[in-house]
Amino acid sequence: MTTFATNQDLDPSRLRQAFGVFPSGVVALAASVDGELVGLAASSFTSVSLDPPLVSVSIARTSKTWPDLRRAAHLGVTVLAAHHGALCRQLAGPVEHRFDGVRASVTEAGAVTVDDGLAHFDCSIYREVEAGDHVIVLLRLHAVNHTADQNGGPLVFHRSAFGRLSPG
């Protein structure tokens, strides 16, 4: 039987290491805001509900991009493929260069998706929930598209690095 120390050290670096043992997929969250493409990468995407159709993503409260994104009527979510490691880093880089060379599509409502992603969702904000140093954003789905061609499978974030799934 495992026991935990009563006075545990829960410093952020130890928590990040412990959280990092759980792999997650990576998405691009993007929209056209005031005529400009705005977006970020997130590894906290998950399905929430089928009725109503909801997904969630967690955004750091310190994000400089979220205040602009949340003004959009619709947001695009793209499940990134294994070959998107460089794109993911680009989406975390300087705002003015996040979409340089990126093939993306914009819906009439302003949702932006990466063309060669594994799945695309057109969403709007359903609810925001403050959660410590993050905001959990519940997104209502309006449309979905996914490809049978898996482009090498999903991009996986694990132990602070990008990787891919290996067929079992």
DSSP file (Angstrom, degrees, kcal/mol; ACC not computed):
  #  RESIDUE AA STRUCTURE BP1 BP2  ACC     N-H-->O    O-->H-N    N-H-->O    O-->H-N    TCO  KAPPA ALPHA  PHI   PSI    X-CA   Y-CA   Z-CA
    1    1 A M              0   0    0      0, 0.0     2,-0.4     0, 0.0     0, 0.0   0.000 360.0 360.0 360.0 134.6    0.0    0.0    0.0
    2    2 A T        -     0   0    0      2,-0.0     2,-0.4     0, 0.0     0, 0.0  -0.696 360.0-165.3 -88.5 137.0    1.3    3.4   -0.9
    3    3 A T        -     0   0    0     -2,-0.4     2,-0.4     0, 0.0     3,-0.0  -0.925  11.2-137.9-119.5 150.8    1.2    6.2    1.6
    4    4 A F        -     0   0    0     -2,-0.4     4,-0.0     1,-0.0     2,-0.0  -0.841  27.8-104.9-106.4 143.0    1.6    9.9    0.9
    5    5 A A        -     0   0    0     -2,-0.4     3,-0.5     1,-0.1    -1,-0.0  -0.358  25.3-132.3 -61.6 144.5    3.7   12.2    3.1
    6    6 A T  S    S+     0   0    0      1,-0.3     2,-0.8     2,-0.0    -1,-0.1   0.878 102.1  42.9 -68.9 -37.6    1.5   14.4    5.3
    7    7 A N  S    S-     0   0    0      2,-0.0    -1,-0.3    -3,-0.0     2,-0.1  -0.668  86.3-174.9-110.6  75.6    3.3   17.6    4.4
    8    8 A Q        -     0   0    0     -2,-0.8     2,-0.9    -3,-0.5    -4,-0.0  -0.366  28.8-123.6 -75.8 149.6    3.9   17.2    0.7
    9    9 A D        +     0   0    0      1,-0.1    -1,-0.1    -2,-0.1     2,-0.1  -0.818  31.6 176.6 -90.3 103.9    5.9   19.6   -1.4
   10   10 A L        +     0   0    0     -2,-0.9    -1,-0.1     4,-0.1    -2,-0.0  -0.241  17.3 156.7-104.1  44.0    3.4   20.7   -4.1
   11   11 A D     >  -     0   0    0      1,-0.1     4,-2.2    -2,-0.1     3,-0.5  -0.356  54.7-109.6 -69.2 153.4    5.7   23.2   -5.8
   12   12 A P  H  > S+     0   0    0      0, 0.0     4,-2.7     0, 0.0     5,-0.2   0.814 114.9  54.2 -55.7 -37.0    4.8   23.9   -9.5
   13   13 A S  H  > S+     0   0    0      2,-0.2     4,-2.0     1,-0.2     5,-0.1   0.908 110.7  46.0 -68.4 -38.9    7.9   22.2  -11.0
   14   14 A R  H  > S+     0   0    0     -3,-0.5     4,-2.3     2,-0.2    -1,-0.2   0.900 114.0  49.1 -67.3 -39.8    7.1   18.9   -9.2
   15   15 A L  H  X S+     0   0    0     -4,-2.2     4,-3.3     2,-0.2     5,-0.3   0.925 109.2  52.0 -64.3 -43.6    3.4   19.2  -10.2
   16   16 A R  H  X S+     0   0    0     -4,-2.7     4,-2.0     1,-0.2    -1,-0.2   0.906 110.7  48.7 -59.2 -42.4    4.4   19.8  -13.8
   17   17 A Q  H  < S+     0   0    0     -4,-2.0     4,-0.5     2,-0.2    -1,-0.2   0.919 114.1  45.3 -63.9 -43.7    6.6   16.7  -13.8
   18   18 A A  H >< S+     0   0    0     -4,-2.3     3,-1.1     1,-0.2     4,-0.2   0.923 114.5  47.4 -67.1 -44.0    3.8   14.6  -12.3
   19   19 A F  H >< S+     0   0    0     -4,-3.3     3,-1.7     1,-0.2    -1,-0.2   0.849 103.2  66.6 -63.3 -32.8    1.1   16.0  -14.6
   20   20 A G  T 3< S+     0   0    0     -4,-2.0   139,-2.1    -5,-0.3    -1,-0.2   0.620  82.4  72.6 -67.6 -14.3    3.5   15.4  -17.5
   21   21 A V  T <  S+     0   0    0     -3,-1.1    -1,-0.3    -4,-0.5    -2,-0.1   0.656  84.8  77.6 -75.2 -12.4    3.4   11.6  -17.2
   22   22 A F  S <  S-     0   0    0     -3,-1.7   137,-0.1    -4,-0.2    -1,-0.1  -0.865  83.0-140.4 -97.6 111.7   -0.1   11.7  -18.6
   23   23 A P        -     0   0    0      0, 0.0     2,-0.3     0, 0.0   135,-0.2  -0.363  22.8-175.9 -71.1 150.1    0.1   12.2  -22.4
   24   24 A S  E     -A  157   0A   0    133,-2.0   133,-3.5    -4,-0.1    20,-0.1  -0.968  24.6-112.5-140.9 157.9   -2.4   14.5  -24.1
   25   25 A G  E     -A  156   0A   0     -2,-0.3     2,-0.4    20,-0.3    20,-0.3  -0.280  31.4-128.0 -78.0 174.3   -3.3   15.5  -27.6
   26   26 A V        -     0   0    0    129,-0.8    54,-2.5    54,-0.3     2,-0.3  -0.987  22.2-172.7-131.0 137.6   -2.8   19.0  -28.8
   27   27 A V  E     -CD  42  79B   0     15,-2.8    15,-2.5    -2,-0.4     2,-0.5  -0.888  22.0-131.8-124.6 157.6   -5.2   21.4  -30.5
   28   28 A A  E     -CD  41  78B   0     50,-2.2    50,-2.4    -2,-0.3     2,-0.5  -0.939  19.0-161.8-102.1 131.4   -5.0   24.8  -32.2
   29   29 A L  E     +CD  40  77B   0     11,-2.8    11,-1.9    -2,-0.5     2,-0.3  -0.973  28.2 155.0-114.0 118.7   -7.7   27.2  -31.0
   30   30 A A  E     +CD  39  76B   0     46,-2.7    46,-3.6    -2,-0.5    82,-1.6  -0.975  20.6 170.0-151.2 157.1   -8.2   30.0  -33.5
   31   31 A A  E     -CE  38 111B   0      7,-2.4     7,-3.0    -2,-0.3     2,-0.7  -0.974  40.0-103.7-156.6 163.5  -10.5   32.7  -34.9
   32   32 A S  E     -C   37   0B   0     78,-2.5     2,-0.5    -2,-0.3     5,-0.2  -0.886  41.7-177.9 -93.3 118.4  -10.5   35.7  -37.1
   33   33 A V  E >   -C   36   0B   0      3,-3.1     3,-1.8    -2,-0.7    39,-0.1  -0.976  68.8 -17.1-124.2 119.6  -10.7   38.7  -34.8
   34   34 A D  T 3  S-     0   0    0     -2,-0.5    -1,-0.1     1,-0.3     3,-0.1   0.859 129.2 -53.6  53.5  37.6  -10.9   42.2  -36.3
   35   35 A G  T 3  S+     0   0    0      1,-0.2     2,-0.4    -3,-0.0    -1,-0.3   0.457 118.6 106.8  81.2   1.0   -9.7   40.7  -39.6
   36   36 A E  E <  S-C   33   0B   0     -3,-1.8    -3,-3.1     2,-0.0     2,-0.5  -0.882  73.7-116.9-114.2 144.4   -6.6   39.1  -38.1
   37   37 A L  E     -C   32   0B   0     -2,-0.4     2,-0.4    -5,-0.2    -5,-0.2  -0.688  37.0-177.2 -79.1 126.4   -6.0   35.4  -37.5
   38   38 A V  E     +C   31   0B   0     -7,-3.0    -7,-2.4    -2,-0.5     2,-0.3  -0.980  14.3 139.6-125.9 134.9   -5.6   34.9  -33.7
   39   39 A G  E     -C   30   0B   0     -2,-0.4     2,-0.3    -9,-0.2    -9,-0.2  -0.994  26.8-162.9-166.3 171.4   -4.8   31.5  -32.1
   40   40 A L  E     -C   29   0B   0    -11,-1.9   -11,-2.8    -2,-0.3     2,-0.4  -0.953  26.5-111.9-153.0 166.7   -2.9   29.4  -29.6
   41   41 A A  E     -C   28   0B   0     -2,-0.3     2,-0.4    50,-0.3   -13,-0.2  -0.847  31.1-175.0-105.1 144.5   -2.0   25.8  -28.9
   42   42 A A  E     -C   27   0B   0    -15,-2.5   -15,-2.8    -2,-0.4     3,-0.2  -1.000  24.0-169.3-141.4 140.6   -3.5   23.9  -26.0
   43   43 A S  S    S+     0   0    0     -2,-0.4   114,-0.1   -17,-0.2   -18,-0.1   0.180  78.4  78.1-109.4  15.5   -2.9   20.4  -24.7
   44   44 A S        +     0   0    0     14,-0.3     2,-0.2   -17,-0.1    -1,-0.1   0.101  60.3 135.0-112.0  21.8   -5.9   20.4  -22.3
   45   45 A F        +     0   0    0    -20,-0.3     2,-0.3    -3,-0.2   -20,-0.3  -0.476  23.7 159.6 -73.8 137.7   -8.7   19.7  -24.9
   46   46 A T  E     -F   56   0B   0     10,-2.0    10,-2.6    -2,-0.2     2,-0.2  -0.990  42.2-107.4-154.9 152.8  -11.3   17.1  -24.0
   47   47 A S  E     +F   55   0B   0     -2,-0.3     8,-0.3     8,-0.2     3,-0.1  -0.539  34.5 173.5 -74.5 147.7  -14.8   16.0  -25.0
   48   48 A V  E     +     0   0B   0      6,-2.5     2,-0.3     1,-0.4     7,-0.2   0.702  54.1   1.2-122.3 -48.6  -17.4   16.9  -22.3
   49   49 A S  E   > -F   54   0B   0      5,-1.8     5,-2.4     1,-0.1    -1,-0.4  -0.998  34.6-158.0-151.8 146.0  -20.9   16.1  -23.6
   50   50 A L  E   5S+F   53   0B   0     -2,-0.3    -1,-0.1     1,-0.3     5,-0.0   0.718  86.7  65.0 -92.2 -26.8  -22.9   14.7  -26.5
   51   51 A D  T   5S+     0   0    0      1,-0.6    -1,-0.3     2,-0.1     0, 0.0  -0.816 121.0  15.1-141.5  97.8  -26.1   16.5  -25.6
   52   52 A P  T   5S-     0   0    0      0, 0.0     2,-0.7     0, 0.0    -1,-0.6   0.572 110.8-118.9 -75.1 160.0  -25.6   19.3  -25.9
   53   53 A P  E   5 +F   50   0B   0      0, 0.0    88,-2.5     0, 0.0     2,-0.3  -0.551  49.5 164.4 -71.8 112.4  -22.4   18.8  -27.8
   54   54 A L  E   < +FG  49 140B   0     -5,-2.4    -6,-2.5    -2,-0.7    -5,-1.8  -0.960  21.0 179.3-132.3 146.9  -19.6   20.3  -25.7
   55   55 A V  E     -FG  47 139B   0     84,-2.1    84,-3.1    -2,-0.3     2,-0.3  -0.868  16.8-144.6-130.2 168.4  -15.8   20.2  -25.5
   56   56 A S  E     -FG  46 138B   0    -10,-2.6   -10,-2.0    -2,-0.3     2,-0.3  -0.961  14.1-177.3-136.6 157.9  -13.4   22.0  -23.1
   57   57 A V  E     - G   0 137B   0     80,-1.6    80,-3.1    -2,-0.3     2,-0.5  -0.979  21.9-134.2-147.1 143.3  -10.0   23.5  -23.2
   58   58 A S  E     - G   0 136B   0     -2,-0.3     2,-0.4    78,-0.2   -14,-0.3  -0.876  20.1-167.7-104.4 132.5   -8.1   25.1  -20.3
   59   59 A I  E     - G   0 135B   0     76,-2.6    76,-2.7    -2,-0.5     2,-0.1  -0.957  27.1-111.9-120.9 133.8   -6.4   28.5  -20.9
   60   60 A A  E >   - G   0 134B   0     -2,-0.4     3,-2.0    74,-0.2    74,-0.3  -0.386  21.3-132.0 -60.7 136.6   -3.8   30.1  -18.6
   61   61 A R  T 3  S+     0   0    0     72,-2.9    -1,-0.2     1,-0.3    73,-0.1   0.716 107.7  60.8 -63.9 -18.8   -5.2   33.2  -16.9
   62   62 A T  T 3  S+     0   0    0     71,-0.4    -1,-0.3     4,-0.0    -2,-0.1   0.459  75.9 129.7 -86.0  -1.3   -1.9   34.9  -18.0
   63   63 A S    <   -     0   0    0     -3,-2.0    -4,-0.0     1,-0.2     0, 0.0  -0.302  44.2-164.2 -57.9 130.3   -2.6   34.3  -21.7
   64   64 A K  S    S+     0   0    0      2,-0.1     4,-0.3     1,-0.1    -1,-0.2   0.625  88.7  53.4 -85.4 -16.4   -2.3   37.5  -23.7
   65   65 A T  S >> S+     0   0    0      2,-0.1     4,-2.4     1,-0.1     3,-0.9   0.833  92.1  69.1 -88.4 -36.5   -4.2   35.8  -26.6
   66   66 A W  H 3> S+     0   0    0      1,-0.3     4,-2.9     2,-0.2     5,-0.2   0.868  91.3  59.5 -57.3 -41.5   -7.3   34.6  -24.8
   67   67 A P  H 34 S+     0   0    0      0, 0.0    -1,-0.3     0, 0.0     4,-0.2   0.868 112.8  40.7 -56.8 -33.7   -8.8   38.1  -24.3
   68   68 A D  H X4 S+     0   0    0     -3,-0.9     3,-1.4    -4,-0.3     4,-0.3   0.926 114.9  50.5 -76.5 -46.4   -8.8   38.6  -28.1
   69   69 A L  H >< S+     0   0    0     -4,-2.4     3,-2.0     1,-0.3    -3,-0.2   0.882 102.3  60.7 -58.8 -40.0  -10.0   35.1  -28.9
   70   70 A R  T 3< S+     0   0    0     -4,-2.9    -1,-0.3     1,-0.3    -2,-0.1   0.639  94.4  65.0 -68.6 -11.3  -12.9   35.2  -26.5
   71   71 A R  T <  S+     0   0    0     -3,-1.4    -1,-0.3    -4,-0.2    -2,-0.2   0.622  81.4 103.1 -81.2 -13.3  -14.3   38.2  -28.4
   72   72 A A  S <  S-     0   0    0     -3,-2.0    53,-0.3    -4,-0.3     3,-0.1  -0.425  71.2-139.5 -73.8 143.4  -14.9   36.1  -31.5
   73   73 A A  S    S+     0   0    0     36,-0.3     2,-0.3     1,-0.2    52,-0.2   0.898  90.6  18.7 -65.9 -40.7  -18.4   34.9  -32.3
   74   74 A H        -     0   0    0     35,-0.7     2,-0.4   -42,-0.2   -42,-0.3  -0.973  69.8-155.7-132.7 147.8  -17.0   31.4  -33.3
   75   75 A L  E     - H   0 123B   0     48,-2.8    48,-2.9    -2,-0.3     2,-0.4  -0.931  12.2-138.6-119.4 144.4  -13.8   29.7  -32.6
   76   76 A G  E     -DH  30 122B   0    -46,-3.6   -46,-2.7    -2,-0.4     2,-0.5  -0.857  12.2-163.4-101.0 139.2  -12.1   26.9  -34.6
   77   77 A V  E     -DH  29 121B   0     44,-2.3    44,-2.4    -2,-0.4     2,-0.5  -0.992   5.7-170.5-120.2 127.2  -10.5   23.9  -32.9
   78   78 A T  E     -DH  28 120B   0    -50,-2.4   -50,-2.2    -2,-0.5     2,-0.7  -0.976  20.6-138.0-119.0 124.3   -8.1   21.7  -34.9
   79   79 A V  E     -DH  27 119B   0     40,-2.4    39,-2.9    -2,-0.5    40,-0.7  -0.723  34.2-131.3 -76.8 117.7   -6.8   18.4  -33.6
   80   80 A L        -     0   0    0    -54,-2.5    75,-2.3    -2,-0.7   -54,-0.3  -0.431  13.2-130.0 -79.0 146.3   -3.2   18.6  -34.6
   81   81 A A  B >   -J  154   0C   0     73,-0.3     3,-2.4    35,-0.1    71,-0.1  -0.432  31.6 -97.4 -89.8 165.5   -1.4   15.7  -36.4
   82   82 A A  G >  S+     0   0    0     71,-2.9     3,-0.6    69,-0.3    74,-0.1   0.779 122.2  58.2 -54.1 -31.1    1.9   14.2  -35.5
   83   83 A H  G 3  S+     0   0    0     68,-0.5     3,-0.4    70,-0.3    -1,-0.3   0.417  85.3  84.2 -82.3   4.1    3.7   16.3  -38.1
   84   84 A H  G <>  +     0   0    0     -3,-2.4     4,-2.6     1,-0.2    -1,-0.2   0.191  49.8 111.7 -93.2  17.5    2.5   19.6  -36.4
   85   85 A G  H <> S+     0   0    0     -3,-0.6     4,-1.9     1,-0.2    -1,-0.2   0.920  81.8  45.8 -55.9 -45.9    5.2   19.9  -33.7
   86   86 A A  H  > S+     0   0    0     -3,-0.4     4,-2.2     1,-0.2    -1,-0.2   0.893 111.7  52.4 -65.8 -39.1    6.7   23.0  -35.4
   87   87 A L  H  > S+     0   0    0     -4,-0.2     4,-2.6     2,-0.2    -1,-0.2   0.899 106.3  54.0 -62.5 -40.3    3.3   24.5  -35.9
   88   88 A C  H  X S+     0   0    0     -4,-2.6     4,-0.6     1,-0.2    -1,-0.2   0.923 110.0  46.2 -60.9 -44.0    2.5   24.0  -32.2
   89   89 A R  H >< S+     0   0    0     -4,-1.9     3,-0.7     1,-0.2     4,-0.3   0.885 111.0  53.6 -64.7 -37.9    5.7   25.9  -31.2
   90   90 A Q  H >< S+     0   0    0     -4,-2.2     3,-1.4     1,-0.2    -2,-0.2   0.893 104.1  55.2 -63.0 -40.1    4.8   28.6  -33.8
   91   91 A L  H 3< S+     0   0    0     -4,-2.6   -50,-0.3     1,-0.3    -1,-0.2   0.650 108.8  48.9 -69.0 -14.0    1.4   29.0  -32.2
   92   92 A A  T << S+     0   0    0     -3,-0.7    -1,-0.3    -4,-0.6    -2,-0.2   0.424 104.7  78.5 -99.4  -1.5    3.2   29.6  -28.9
   93   93 A G  S <  S-     0   0    0     -3,-1.4     5,-0.1    -4,-0.3    -3,-0.1   0.080  98.4 -24.7 -91.8-158.4    5.5   32.2  -30.4
   94   94 A P    >   -     0   0    0      0, 0.0     3,-1.9     0, 0.0     4,-0.4  -0.271  59.0-131.0 -56.7 131.5    5.2   35.8  -31.4
   95   95 A V  G >  S+     0   0    0      1,-0.3     3,-1.2     2,-0.2     4,-0.3   0.852 103.4  57.6 -53.2 -42.9    1.6   36.7  -32.1
   96   96 A E  G 3  S+     0   0    0      1,-0.2    -1,-0.3     2,-0.1     3,-0.1   0.621 113.0  40.1 -70.0 -11.3    2.3   38.4  -35.4
   97   97 A H  G X  S+     0   0    0     -3,-1.9     3,-1.3    -7,-0.1    -1,-0.2   0.309  80.1 105.5-117.3   7.5    3.9   35.3  -36.8
   98   98 A R  T <  S+     0   0    0     -3,-1.2    -2,-0.1    -4,-0.4    -1,-0.1   0.796  91.0  34.0 -62.7 -29.2    1.6   32.5  -35.5
   99   99 A F  T >  S+     0   0    0     -4,-0.3     3,-1.8   -62,-0.2    -1,-0.3   0.241  81.0 136.8-112.2  13.8    0.0   31.9  -38.9
  100  100 A D  T <  S-     0   0    0     -3,-1.3     3,-0.1     1,-0.3    -3,-0.1  -0.446  86.6  -3.9 -60.4 123.3    2.9   32.6  -41.2
  101  101 A G  T 3  S+     0   0    0     -2,-0.2     2,-0.5     1,-0.2    -1,-0.3   0.550  99.9 136.7  72.3   7.3    2.9   29.9  -43.9
  102  102 A V    <   -     0   0    0     -3,-1.8     2,-0.8   -15,-0.0    -1,-0.2  -0.768  53.0-138.0 -92.5 126.0    0.0   28.0  -42.3
  103  103 A R        +     0   0    0     -2,-0.5    12,-2.6    -3,-0.1    13,-0.4  -0.741  42.0 161.2 -80.8 111.6   -2.7   26.8  -44.6
  104  104 A A  E     -K  114   0D   0     -2,-0.8     2,-0.4    10,-0.3    10,-0.2  -0.923  32.1-140.6-134.0 156.5   -5.9   27.6  -42.7
  105  105 A S  E     -K  113   0D   0      8,-2.7     8,-2.3    -2,-0.3     2,-0.4  -0.911   9.5-154.2-118.0 146.8   -9.6   28.1  -43.5
  106  106 A V  E     -K  112   0D   0     -2,-0.4     6,-0.2     6,-0.2     2,-0.1  -0.982  10.9-143.4-122.1 126.7  -11.9   30.7  -42.1
  107  107 A T    >   -     0   0    0      4,-2.5     3,-1.6    -2,-0.4   -75,-0.1  -0.343  32.8-103.5 -78.7 167.8  -15.7   30.1  -41.8
  108  108 A E  T 3  S+     0   0    0      1,-0.3    -1,-0.1     2,-0.1    -2,-0.0   0.831 125.2  54.3 -58.8 -31.9  -18.2   32.9  -42.4
  109  109 A A  T 3  S-     0   0    0      2,-0.1   -35,-0.7   -36,-0.1   -36,-0.3   0.519 124.4-104.5 -82.6  -5.3  -18.7   33.1  -38.6
  110  110 A G    <   +     0   0    0     -3,-1.6   -78,-2.5     1,-0.3     2,-0.3   0.485  67.7 147.7  99.5   3.2  -14.9   33.5  -38.1
  111  111 A A  B     -E   31   0B   0    -36,-0.2    -4,-2.5   -80,-0.2     2,-0.5  -0.569  33.4-153.3 -71.9 134.5  -13.8   30.1  -36.9
  112  112 A V  E     +K  106   0D   0    -82,-1.6   -82,-0.5    -2,-0.3     2,-0.3  -0.936  15.7 178.4-114.2 129.3  -10.2   29.3  -38.1
  113  113 A T  E     -K  105   0D   0     -8,-2.3    -8,-2.7    -2,-0.5     2,-0.5  -0.958  33.9-112.5-129.8 151.2   -9.0   25.8  -38.6
  114  114 A V  E >   -K  104   0D   0     -2,-0.3     3,-1.7   -10,-0.2   -10,-0.3  -0.692  29.1-135.4 -81.0 125.2   -5.7   24.3  -39.8
  115  115 A D  T 3  S+     0   0    0    -12,-2.6    -1,-0.1    -2,-0.5   -11,-0.1   0.839  97.8  42.8 -55.5 -43.0   -6.3   22.7  -43.2
  116  116 A D  T 3  S+     0   0    0    -13,-0.4    -1,-0.3   -38,-0.0   -35,-0.1   0.053  85.8 126.0 -98.9  28.7   -4.4   19.4  -42.6
  117  117 A G    <   -     0   0    0     -3,-1.7   -37,-0.2   -37,-0.1     3,-0.1  -0.312  68.4-119.5 -75.7 167.5   -5.5   18.8  -39.1
  118  118 A L  S    S+     0   0    0    -39,-2.9    29,-1.8     1,-0.3     2,-0.3   0.826  92.4   6.9 -79.1 -33.5   -7.1   15.5  -38.0
  119  119 A A  E     -HI  79 146B   0    -40,-0.7   -40,-2.4    27,-0.2     2,-0.4  -0.991  64.7-153.9-149.3 149.0  -10.4   17.0  -36.9
  120  120 A H  E     -HI  78 145B   0     25,-3.5    25,-2.2    -2,-0.3     2,-0.4  -0.985   9.0-170.9-128.4 136.0  -12.0   20.4  -37.1
  121  121 A F  E     -HI  77 144B   0    -44,-2.4   -44,-2.3    -2,-0.4     2,-0.6  -0.987  14.8-151.5-127.5 136.1  -14.7   21.9  -34.8
  122  122 A D  E     +HI  76 143B   0     21,-2.4    20,-3.4    -2,-0.4    21,-1.2  -0.944  36.8 166.2-102.9 121.5  -16.6   25.1  -35.2
  123  123 A C  E     -HI  75 141B   0    -48,-2.9   -48,-2.8    -2,-0.6     2,-0.3  -0.828  31.0-154.3-134.3 164.8  -17.5   26.3  -31.7
  124  124 A S  E     - I   0 140B   0     16,-1.7    16,-2.9    -2,-0.3     2,-0.3  -0.955  43.7 -88.0-134.5 159.2  -18.8   29.1  -29.6
  125  125 A I  E     + I   0 139B   0     -2,-0.3    14,-0.2   -53,-0.3     3,-0.1  -0.512  40.9 174.8 -71.0 125.6  -18.2   29.8  -26.0
  126  126 A Y  E     -     0   0B   0     12,-3.0     2,-0.3     1,-0.4    13,-0.2   0.815  65.7 -22.6 -95.2 -44.1  -20.8   28.1  -23.8
  127  127 A R  E     - I   0 138B   0     11,-1.6    11,-3.1     2,-0.0     2,-0.4  -0.963  51.0-141.6-166.1 150.6  -19.3   29.0  -20.4
  128  128 A E  E     - I   0 137B   0     -2,-0.3     2,-0.5     9,-0.2     9,-0.2  -0.977  16.0-167.1-119.1 135.8  -16.1   30.0  -18.7
  129  129 A V  E     - I   0 136B   0      7,-2.6     7,-3.0    -2,-0.4     2,-0.2  -0.978  19.9-131.2-125.6 119.9  -15.1   28.6  -15.3
  130  130 A E  E     + I   0 135B   0     -2,-0.5     2,-0.3     5,-0.2     5,-0.2  -0.524  29.8 175.4 -68.9 133.0  -12.3   30.1  -13.2
  131  131 A A  E >   - I   0 134B   0      3,-2.8     3,-1.9    -2,-0.2     2,-0.2  -0.724  52.3 -74.0-144.0  87.0  -10.0   27.3  -12.0
  132  132 A G  T 3  S-     0   0    0      1,-0.3    -1,-0.2    -2,-0.3     0, 0.0  -0.413 115.0  -8.0  62.7-125.7   -6.9   28.4  -10.1
  133  133 A D  T 3  S+     0   0    0     -2,-0.2   -72,-2.9    -3,-0.1   -71,-0.4   0.310 132.4  60.7 -88.2  10.3   -4.4   29.8  -12.6
  134  134 A H  E <  S-GI  60 131B   0     -3,-1.9    -3,-2.8   -74,-0.3     2,-0.5  -0.836  71.7-134.0-128.1 167.0   -6.5   28.7  -15.6
  135  135 A V  E     -GI  59 130B   0    -76,-2.7   -76,-2.6    -2,-0.3     2,-0.7  -0.996  18.7-142.7-118.7 124.6   -9.9   29.3  -17.1
  136  136 A I  E     -GI  58 129B   0     -7,-3.0    -7,-2.6    -2,-0.5     2,-0.6  -0.801  18.8-158.2 -86.5 120.5  -11.8   26.2  -18.2
  137  137 A V  E     -GI  57 128B   0    -80,-3.1   -80,-1.6    -2,-0.7     2,-0.5  -0.894   4.2-156.1-106.1 116.3  -13.6   27.1  -21.4
  138  138 A L  E     -GI  56 127B   0    -11,-3.1   -12,-3.0    -2,-0.6   -11,-1.6  -0.807  14.6-161.4 -88.9 128.1  -16.6   25.0  -22.3
  139  139 A L  E     -GI  55 125B   0    -84,-3.1   -84,-2.1    -2,-0.5     2,-0.5  -0.932  11.3-140.2-116.2 131.8  -17.3   25.3  -26.1
  140  140 A R  E     -GI  54 124B   0    -16,-2.9   -16,-1.7    -2,-0.4     2,-0.3  -0.778  23.7-129.3 -89.6 130.9  -20.5   24.4  -27.8
  141  141 A L  E     + I   0 123B   0    -88,-2.5   -18,-0.2    -2,-0.5     3,-0.1  -0.613  32.2 169.0 -83.4 137.0  -20.0   22.6  -31.1
  142  142 A H  E    S+     0   0B   0    -20,-3.4     2,-0.3     1,-0.4   -19,-0.2   0.610  71.0   4.6-113.7 -27.7  -21.8   23.8  -34.2
  143  143 A A  E     - I   0 122B   0    -21,-1.2   -21,-2.4     2,-0.0    -1,-0.4  -0.988  60.1-164.3-156.8 152.9  -20.1   21.8  -36.8
  144  144 A V  E     + I   0 121B   0     -2,-0.3     2,-0.3   -23,-0.2   -23,-0.2  -0.994   6.7 177.1-141.8 146.6  -17.5   19.0  -37.0
  145  145 A N  E     + I   0 120B   0    -25,-2.2   -25,-3.5    -2,-0.3     2,-0.3  -0.975   6.3 174.0-146.9 134.7  -15.3   17.6  -39.8
  146  146 A H  E     - I   0 119B   0     -2,-0.3     2,-0.3   -27,-0.3   -27,-0.2  -0.976  23.3-126.4-140.9 158.9  -12.7   14.8  -39.6
  147  147 A T        -     0   0    0    -29,-1.8    -2,-0.0    -2,-0.3   -31,-0.0  -0.763   7.5-144.6-106.2 146.6  -10.6   13.0  -42.1
  148  148 A A  S    S+     0   0    0     -2,-0.3     2,-0.7     2,-0.0    -1,-0.1   0.803  89.2  82.4 -74.1 -29.7  -10.2    9.2  -42.6
  149  149 A D  S    S-     0   0    0      1,-0.1    -2,-0.2     2,-0.1    -1,-0.0  -0.680  71.2-159.9 -76.0 114.4   -6.5    9.9  -43.5
  150  150 A Q    >   -     0   0    0     -2,-0.7     3,-2.6     1,-0.1    -1,-0.1   0.398  19.2-137.4 -83.4   4.2   -4.9   10.1  -40.0
  151  151 A N  T 3  S-     0   0    0      1,-0.3   -68,-0.5   -70,-0.1   -69,-0.3   0.823  77.5 -43.6  47.1  38.9   -1.8   12.0  -41.3
  152  152 A G  T 3  S-     0   0    0    -70,-0.1    -1,-0.3   -71,-0.1    13,-0.2   0.573 105.5 -80.6  84.9   8.5    0.5    9.9  -39.1
  153  153 A G  S <  S-     0   0    0     -3,-2.6   -71,-2.9    11,-0.1   -70,-0.3  -0.254  73.2 -35.3  87.9-178.9   -1.8   10.1  -36.1
  154  154 A P  B     -J   81   0C   0      0, 0.0    11,-0.6     0, 0.0     2,-0.4  -0.382  57.0-108.3 -80.6 154.3   -2.2   12.8  -33.5
  155  155 A L  E     - B   0 164A   0    -75,-2.3  -129,-0.8  -129,-0.3     2,-0.4  -0.665  39.8-155.4 -73.5 133.0    0.4   15.1  -32.1
  156  156 A V  E     -AB  25 163A   0      7,-2.4     7,-2.6    -2,-0.4     2,-0.6  -0.947  11.1-152.4-119.7 134.0    1.0   14.0  -28.4
  157  157 A F  E     +AB  24 162A   0   -133,-3.5  -133,-2.0    -2,-0.4     2,-0.3  -0.928  30.0 158.1-104.8 120.0    2.4   16.2  -25.6
  158  158 A H  E >   - B   0 161A   0      3,-3.0     3,-1.1    -2,-0.6  -137,-0.2  -0.978  63.1  -6.6-148.7 127.6    4.2   14.0  -23.0
  159  159 A R  T 3  S-     0   0    0   -139,-2.1  -138,-0.1    -2,-0.3     3,-0.1   0.899 128.0 -55.7  52.3  46.0    6.8   15.0  -20.4
  160  160 A S  T 3  S+     0   0    0      1,-0.2     2,-0.3  -144,-0.1    -1,-0.3   0.701 121.1  95.1  64.0  24.0    7.1   18.5  -21.9
  161  161 A A  E <  S-B  158   0A   0     -3,-1.1    -3,-3.0     0, 0.0     2,-0.3  -0.954  73.3-114.4-139.2 159.8    7.9   17.2  -25.4
  162  162 A F  E     +B  157   0A   0     -2,-0.3     2,-0.2    -5,-0.2    -5,-0.2  -0.716  45.0 145.0 -93.6 145.1    6.0   16.4  -28.6
  163  163 A G  E     -B  156   0A   0     -7,-2.6    -7,-2.4    -2,-0.3     2,-0.3  -0.801  36.5-110.8-154.3-163.4    5.7   12.9  -29.9
  164  164 A R  E     -B  155   0A   0     -2,-0.2     2,-0.2    -9,-0.2    -9,-0.1  -0.939  31.4 -98.7-140.0 160.7    3.4   10.5  -31.7
  165  165 A L        -     0   0    0    -11,-0.6   -83,-0.0    -2,-0.3    -9,-0.0  -0.569  31.3-140.1 -77.5 143.7    1.5    7.4  -30.9
  166  166 A S        -     0   0    0     -2,-0.2   -13,-0.0     2,-0.0    -1,-0.0  -0.913  29.3-105.7-102.6 130.9    3.0    4.1  -31.8
  167  167 A P              0   0    0      0, 0.0    -1,-0.0     0, 0.0     0, 0.0  -0.313 360.0 360.0 -55.9 134.6    0.6    1.5  -33.2
  168  168 A G              0   0    0      0, 0.0    -2,-0.0     0, 0.0    -3,-0.0   0.443 360.0 360.0 -73.7 360.0    0.1   -1.1  -30.5
